Amino acid sequence: MSARPLHGCGTALVTPFKKDGSVDEKSLRGLVEWQIQEGIHFLVPCGSTGEAATLSWEEHLRVVRITVEQCAGRVPVLGGLNQNDTAAAVERAKQVAAQGPSHLMVVGPPYNRPPQRGFIAHFEAIADAVDTPVVVYNVPGRTGSNILAKTTLALAEHDNIVAVKEASGNLDQILHLILHRPEGFSVLSGDDPLTVPVMALGGDGIVSVVSNAVPKPMSQLTEAMDRGDLAQARKLMKALQPIMITAFAESNPMPMKAAMAMLGRMEDVVRLPLVTLADEHREPLREALRAARAL
């Protein structure tokens, strides 16, 4: 297990595309560099926000590799992996690990709806196959099944499973993990609005969507919670709440892609079946960016 738990704010990176729909390497490198300069604590390419579901496997590996190269060891990089066939997941985990990320962030297998012992077998097979530390990603809203706290705690006993990104939205479940986890196992929120509650309960931070557009204040929010400065955390949350709402006005990452285009950091391009943000959501999003002092 990693001697230094993952903590603070990590950005679930959007994947920039050119107008022709191809991966925009220049914008991706610029985004990674800006995130680091703004004080982000770690980066997560090729997750849900990165539209991994519509990346070719070659593109997926390339996006992880570019992120690792541009990061150059300055912050951890959690390479994403989402595969519902365990044998294929093991082979793909090896390929993602070969791109050099510090960790792998592995989604609970979607669609199959395995029993809890199936989750254990799936993640242990991956963790046994690679030297790169594994982060469990529980997101039942996308996968269709919840990884229970007792299952995550069983996985936490594996030497190569070091953290969980908890996007169940269930604070009772998250608190149970925090109270009973082994030393050195990180519990990260997967929902931006729950950053303060999860960290107040003893969690370690957030894998954030909105930090694509507002990396500095989101990083400052987790730092304020780390030092117990609730007054500063409340002040930051007041400014960030509008973007935490508007960033999910339609399916992620459609609003965030629009926000990043408003900031001039990439084209507003997503891949079908996602489509660009509806017009009625654009002005509220722009106002939210202004409230957070991003515009």
C-alpha positions as CSV (number, residue, x, y, z in Angstrom):
1,M,0.0,0.0,0.0
2,S,1.2,3.5,-0.8
3,A,2.9,5.2,2.1
4,R,1.3,8.5,1.3
5,P,-2.5,8.3,0.8
6,L,-4.1,10.1,-2.0
7,H,-5.6,13.3,-0.7
8,G,-6.9,16.8,-1.7
9,C,-8.5,17.6,-5.0
10,G,-7.9,15.6,-8.1
11,T,-9.4,16.5,-11.4
12,A,-11.4,14.0,-13.5
13,L,-10.0,15.5,-16.7
14,V,-12.1,16.2,-19.7
15,T,-10.6,14.9,-23.0
16,P,-10.2,17.9,-25.5
17,F,-11.3,17.2,-29.0
18,K,-10.6,19.2,-32.2
19,K,-13.5,20.3,-34.3
20,D,-13.1,17.2,-36.4
21,G,-13.6,15.0,-33.3
22,S,-10.0,13.9,-33.0
23,V,-8.1,14.1,-29.7
24,D,-6.6,17.6,-29.3
25,E,-3.1,16.8,-27.8
26,K,-2.0,20.5,-27.6
27,S,-5.1,21.4,-25.5
28,L,-4.7,18.4,-23.3
29,R,-1.1,19.2,-22.5
30,G,-2.2,22.8,-21.9
31,L,-5.0,21.7,-19.6
32,V,-2.6,19.4,-17.6
33,E,0.0,22.2,-17.2
34,W,-2.6,24.7,-16.1
35,Q,-4.1,22.3,-13.6
36,I,-0.7,21.8,-12.0
37,Q,0.1,25.5,-12.0
38,E,-3.2,26.2,-10.3
39,G,-2.3,23.8,-7.4
40,I,-4.3,20.6,-8.2
41,H,-3.2,17.6,-6.1
42,F,-3.6,14.8,-8.6
43,L,-5.1,14.1,-12.1
44,V,-7.4,11.4,-13.4
45,P,-7.5,11.0,-17.2
46,C,-9.9,8.6,-19.0
47,G,-12.7,8.5,-16.5
48,S,-16.4,9.2,-17.1
49,T,-15.7,12.9,-17.5
50,G,-13.0,12.1,-20.0
51,E,-15.5,10.3,-22.3
52,A,-13.5,7.1,-22.0
53,A,-16.5,5.2,-23.3
54,T,-16.1,6.7,-26.8
55,L,-12.3,6.7,-27.0
56,S,-10.7,4.0,-29.0
57,W,-8.3,1.9,-27.0
58,E,-5.4,3.5,-28.8
59,E,-6.7,6.9,-27.9
60,H,-7.3,5.9,-24.3
61,L,-3.7,4.8,-23.9
62,R,-2.5,7.9,-25.7
63,V,-4.4,10.3,-23.4
64,V,-3.0,8.6,-20.3
65,R,0.5,8.7,-21.8
66,I,0.2,12.4,-22.6
67,T,-1.0,13.2,-19.1
68,V,1.8,11.3,-17.6
69,E,4.4,12.9,-19.9
70,Q,3.1,16.4,-19.3
71,C,2.8,15.9,-15.6
72,A,6.4,14.7,-15.3
73,G,6.0,13.3,-11.8
74,R,4.8,16.6,-10.3
75,V,1.5,15.1,-9.1
76,P,0.0,11.6,-9.1
77,V,-1.8,10.5,-12.2
78,L,-4.7,7.9,-11.9
79,G,-5.2,6.2,-15.2
80,G,-8.8,5.2,-15.8
81,L,-10.0,1.8,-16.7
82,N,-13.6,0.6,-17.3
83,Q,-14.1,-2.9,-18.4
84,N,-16.8,-5.5,-17.5
85,D,-14.9,-8.6,-18.7
86,T,-12.4,-9.4,-15.9
87,A,-10.0,-11.2,-18.2
88,A,-10.0,-8.2,-20.6
89,A,-9.7,-5.8,-17.7
90,V,-6.5,-7.6,-16.5
91,E,-4.9,-7.3,-19.9
92,R,-6.0,-3.7,-20.3
93,A,-4.8,-2.8,-16.8
94,K,-1.3,-4.0,-17.8
95,Q,-1.4,-1.8,-20.9
96,V,-2.6,1.3,-18.9
97,A,0.0,0.7,-16.3
98,A,2.7,0.6,-19.0
99,Q,1.9,4.2,-19.8
100,G,3.4,5.2,-16.4
101,P,0.6,6.5,-14.2
102,S,1.2,6.4,-10.5
103,H,-2.2,4.6,-9.9
104,L,-5.0,2.9,-11.8
105,M,-8.6,4.0,-11.2
106,V,-10.8,1.0,-11.9
107,V,-14.5,1.3,-12.3
108,G,-16.8,-1.4,-10.9
109,P,-17.7,-3.6,-13.8
110,P,-20.8,-2.1,-15.5
111,Y,-23.9,-4.0,-16.9
112,N,-23.0,-7.5,-15.5
113,R,-24.4,-6.6,-12.0
114,P,-22.1,-9.0,-10.2
115,P,-22.7,-10.1,-6.5
116,Q,-20.4,-8.6,-4.0
117,R,-18.0,-11.5,-4.1
118,G,-17.8,-11.0,-7.8
119,F,-16.6,-7.4,-7.2
120,I,-13.9,-8.8,-4.9
121,A,-12.7,-11.3,-7.4
122,H,-12.7,-8.7,-10.2
123,F,-10.6,-6.1,-8.4
124,E,-8.3,-8.6,-6.8
125,A,-7.5,-10.2,-10.2
126,I,-6.5,-6.7,-11.5
127,A,-4.6,-5.8,-8.4
128,D,-2.7,-9.1,-8.5
129,A,-1.7,-8.6,-12.2
130,V,-0.1,-5.1,-11.9
131,D,2.4,-3.4,-9.6
132,T,0.7,-0.1,-10.1
133,P,-1.6,0.7,-7.0
134,V,-5.3,0.4,-7.7
135,V,-8.1,2.8,-6.8
136,V,-11.6,1.3,-6.7
137,Y,-14.2,3.6,-8.4
138,N,-17.8,3.0,-7.1
139,V,-20.3,4.8,-9.3
140,P,-23.6,2.9,-9.2
141,G,-25.5,5.6,-11.1
142,R,-23.4,4.6,-14.2
143,T,-22.6,0.9,-13.6
144,G,-26.0,-0.2,-12.3
145,S,-24.7,-1.8,-9.1
146,N,-23.3,-0.6,-5.8
147,I,-20.0,-1.8,-4.2
148,L,-21.0,-2.1,-0.5
149,A,-18.8,-0.7,2.2
150,K,-18.0,-4.2,3.5
151,T,-16.9,-5.2,0.1
152,T,-14.6,-2.1,-0.3
153,L,-13.2,-2.8,3.2
154,A,-12.4,-6.3,2.2
155,L,-10.6,-5.0,-0.9
156,A,-8.7,-2.5,1.2
157,E,-6.9,-5.4,2.9
158,H,-5.2,-6.2,-0.5
159,D,-1.7,-4.8,-0.5
160,N,-2.2,-3.2,-3.9
161,I,-5.6,-1.6,-3.5
162,V,-5.0,1.8,-1.9
163,A,-8.1,4.0,-2.2
164,V,-11.7,4.3,-3.2
165,K,-13.5,7.0,-5.2
166,E,-17.0,6.9,-3.7
167,A,-19.7,8.2,-6.0
168,S,-22.6,6.4,-4.5
169,G,-23.8,9.6,-2.8
170,N,-24.5,7.5,0.3
171,L,-23.0,9.3,3.3
172,D,-23.8,6.4,5.7
173,Q,-21.9,4.1,3.4
174,I,-19.0,6.5,3.1
175,L,-18.8,7.1,6.8
176,H,-18.7,3.4,7.4
177,L,-15.7,3.2,5.1
178,I,-13.9,6.1,6.8
179,L,-14.5,4.6,10.3
180,H,-13.3,1.1,9.5
181,R,-10.7,1.5,6.7
182,P,-7.1,0.3,7.4
183,E,-4.4,2.8,7.9
184,G,-3.2,4.4,4.6
185,F,-6.4,3.7,2.6
186,S,-7.8,6.9,1.1
187,V,-11.5,7.6,0.8
188,L,-12.3,10.2,-1.9
189,S,-15.7,11.7,-2.7
190,G,-16.8,11.3,-6.3
191,D,-19.4,14.0,-6.0
192,D,-18.4,17.7,-5.9
193,P,-21.2,18.9,-3.6
194,L,-20.2,16.3,-1.0
195,T,-16.6,17.5,-0.8
196,V,-17.1,19.3,2.6
197,P,-19.4,16.6,4.2
198,V,-17.1,13.8,3.2
199,M,-13.9,15.6,4.4
200,A,-15.7,16.7,7.6
201,L,-16.4,13.0,8.3
202,G,-12.7,12.3,7.9
203,G,-12.4,11.6,4.1
204,D,-9.3,12.5,2.2
205,G,-10.6,14.7,-0.7
206,I,-12.5,14.7,-4.0
207,V,-12.2,13.5,-7.5
208,S,-13.8,16.5,-9.0
209,V,-15.5,17.4,-12.3
210,V,-15.8,21.2,-11.7
211,S,-12.1,21.5,-10.9
212,N,-11.5,21.2,-14.7
213,A,-12.7,24.9,-14.8
214,V,-11.9,26.0,-11.2
215,P,-8.8,24.0,-10.1
216,K,-7.5,26.6,-7.7
217,P,-10.6,27.2,-5.5
218,M,-11.4,23.5,-5.4
219,S,-7.8,22.7,-4.3
220,Q,-8.1,25.5,-1.7
221,L,-11.4,24.1,-0.5
222,T,-9.8,20.7,0.3
223,E,-6.8,22.4,1.9
224,A,-9.1,24.5,4.1
225,M,-10.9,21.3,5.2
226,D,-7.6,19.6,5.8
227,R,-6.5,22.3,8.3
228,G,-10.0,22.6,9.8
229,D,-10.7,26.1,8.5
230,L,-14.5,25.7,8.2
231,A,-15.0,29.5,7.8
232,Q,-12.8,29.5,4.7
233,A,-14.4,26.3,3.4
234,R,-17.9,27.8,3.7
235,K,-16.8,30.9,1.8
236,L,-15.4,28.9,-1.0
237,M,-18.4,26.6,-1.2
238,K,-20.7,29.7,-1.5
239,A,-18.7,30.8,-4.5
240,L,-18.5,27.3,-6.0
241,Q,-22.1,26.1,-5.4
242,P,-23.5,27.7,-8.7
243,I,-21.0,25.8,-10.8
244,M,-21.5,22.6,-8.9
245,I,-25.1,22.9,-9.9
246,T,-24.8,24.0,-13.5
247,A,-22.0,21.5,-14.2
248,F,-24.6,18.8,-14.0
249,A,-27.5,20.6,-15.8
250,E,-27.2,17.9,-18.5
251,S,-25.1,14.7,-18.7
252,N,-21.4,15.1,-17.6
253,P,-19.2,16.3,-19.3
254,M,-21.4,18.3,-21.7
255,P,-21.7,21.3,-19.4
256,M,-18.0,21.1,-18.5
257,K,-16.9,21.0,-22.1
258,A,-19.0,24.1,-22.7
259,A,-17.4,25.8,-19.6
260,M,-13.9,25.0,-20.9
261,A,-14.7,26.5,-24.3
262,M,-16.0,29.6,-22.5
263,L,-12.6,29.8,-20.8
264,G,-10.8,29.4,-24.1
265,R,-9.1,26.2,-23.2
266,M,-10.6,23.9,-25.8
267,E,-13.3,23.4,-28.4
268,D,-16.8,22.7,-27.2
269,V,-16.8,19.2,-28.8
270,V,-18.2,16.0,-27.4
271,R,-18.7,12.6,-29.0
272,L,-22.0,11.1,-29.8
273,P,-24.3,10.0,-28.2
274,L,-23.4,13.1,-26.1
275,V,-24.3,16.4,-27.7
276,T,-23.3,20.0,-26.9
277,L,-25.0,21.7,-24.0
278,A,-28.5,23.1,-24.6
279,D,-28.7,26.8,-25.1
280,E,-30.9,27.4,-22.1
281,H,-28.1,26.2,-19.8
282,R,-25.3,28.3,-21.2
283,E,-26.0,31.7,-19.5
284,P,-26.4,30.1,-16.1
285,L,-23.2,28.3,-16.6
286,R,-21.4,31.5,-17.6
287,E,-22.8,33.2,-14.5
288,A,-21.6,30.4,-12.4
289,L,-18.1,30.7,-13.8
290,R,-18.2,34.4,-13.0
291,A,-19.4,33.7,-9.4
292,A,-16.3,31.4,-9.0
293,R,-14.1,34.2,-10.5
294,A,-13.1,31.9,-13.4
295,L,-14.3,34.4,-16.0
